[in-house]
Structure formats: C-alpha cells, structure tokens
C-alpha cells in the first residue's frame, strides 16, 4: 500500500483522470462494493517513446504489430495481446470486477482482485548500466531472470476525496530488465464515478463508471521485433524505450 500511496504525487503522464491521494481520508465515500461489468473501447492507443522522440499509433482492441520509423530505420513492435507475458488494458482491468471496501474508517480504500505479473525464475541484480536515473528501473530494483507469468492477486485502489473518481494501481510489482514484459509502475485504471444518494442520508453509492481510462506501460525492448544485429546505438535506444497502451472503458454495477 505504501508504494501505491506515492503514486498520487506522480505527474499525470499517463493521461489518467483519477485521484489517488485520498487513501488515508476518513471522510465518507460512496459504496462501490460488488460486481461491476466493464465495457471497453474497440481500439488501443499506442505511444512509443524512444530517445526523447514520441510516436503514436492505433490498433484494434487485441493489439497487433506497430511499425514506426526512427532515425531513418523502421522498427516493429509486437503488441499482440494474445502473448501470455503481456497484459493489455482489457486484461489488466478485466471485463468483470469485484470491488471491496473493508477498512473500517477508511471508506476511500478499495480492493480488487486482478491478474498480476510474477517472476517464474529468480530475482537478480540488474546488469551494470541498465538501471538508475533516466531508466525504467530508477531505483535499481532486482529484475526477473526467468519468464514473467500471470496470476490473480489483490490490488489497491483509492476513491477520490470528492467521491467522484477512483484510481486503481495495476503494475509495478516487478522491475523490468528491458527484455521481460513487466508492467511499469505507473500502469493505472481511472474513471469518474456516477453516484446516487448522499453521505448525509447514508445511502451514497456508485452505480456506474464513466470516462474510464486504462493505461499500461512496458519497456520497449520486450516488445521489439527488430533485428538484434542492427546498429548498437539504435538497439540501446529501443531497450530504453517505453511503450504505453491506453484504452477507454465504462462500467455498470450489477
């Protein structure tokens, strides 16, 4: 939870709408407990950042290959959501979600069981020069030397102080080595809450999520399908790149 609380201080580089800073608030929050049915947009917006250059593209809801031209050379990224090591937005935030509020006195805290990535091998120190300031692993956390696998696990979210938004933290459990597809820590789901009733009357509850946005991020190297023998400088840029997927959603409470 402590790591999640620091997320509210991050700039909204993901384009997210939610408010993640009310986790310790003792003010009332709308009741969100129960099952939610989620409907997604039929597209994925893709943003690729390489060496300070930003490229945008769009794919269908299940992803696909995206080719860009950087430094005069074509680079292809494999964004296929069928790959088992990739959690696309509609997988990281599934189509049916059970939300719970169980911390007495802290109604703004919500818990949801979601697919979470884990390491099937050992956690080892990152290779020299692959972590630190300006990389996807600024704290030089240990990285996975095996494959990344997915299992269900509880994630922590926060209902905004106003009760009109929420933010759920999807990633950051494993530091990426640039090759494994591990979610970057700023991967989040946000939405506006449509509420009925009031805190004063004790019947305040959320009935829908609107203008939702799921954003997941990966290192560029794990998605790059380029030639490994190409120019070393360009290859290093790709390994240090980030790829961001975004898709919109709405949800209705059962």
SULHU-V224160 format. One record per run of one state. SS is the DSSP state (helix for helix, strand for strand, loop for the rest). FROM is the first residue (numbers start at 1). TO is the last residue. If there is no record, write none. Layout:
SS & FROM & TO
SS & FROM & TO
//
This chain:
loop & 1 & 1
helix & 2 & 9
loop & 10 & 30
strand & 31 & 31
loop & 32 & 33
strand & 34 & 40
loop & 41 & 42
strand & 43 & 50
loop & 51 & 52
strand & 53 & 60
loop & 61 & 64
strand & 65 & 70
loop & 71 & 72
strand & 73 & 78
loop & 79 & 88
helix & 89 & 92
loop & 93 & 95
strand & 96 & 100
loop & 101 & 108
strand & 109 & 119
loop & 120 & 122
strand & 123 & 124
loop & 125 & 142
strand & 143 & 144
loop & 145 & 147
strand & 148 & 159
loop & 160 & 164
strand & 165 & 169
loop & 170 & 174
strand & 175 & 175
loop & 176 & 187
strand & 188 & 196
loop & 197 & 204
strand & 205 & 219
loop & 220 & 220
helix & 221 & 223
strand & 224 & 224
loop & 225 & 231
helix & 232 & 239
loop & 240 & 241
strand & 242 & 253
loop & 254 & 254
//
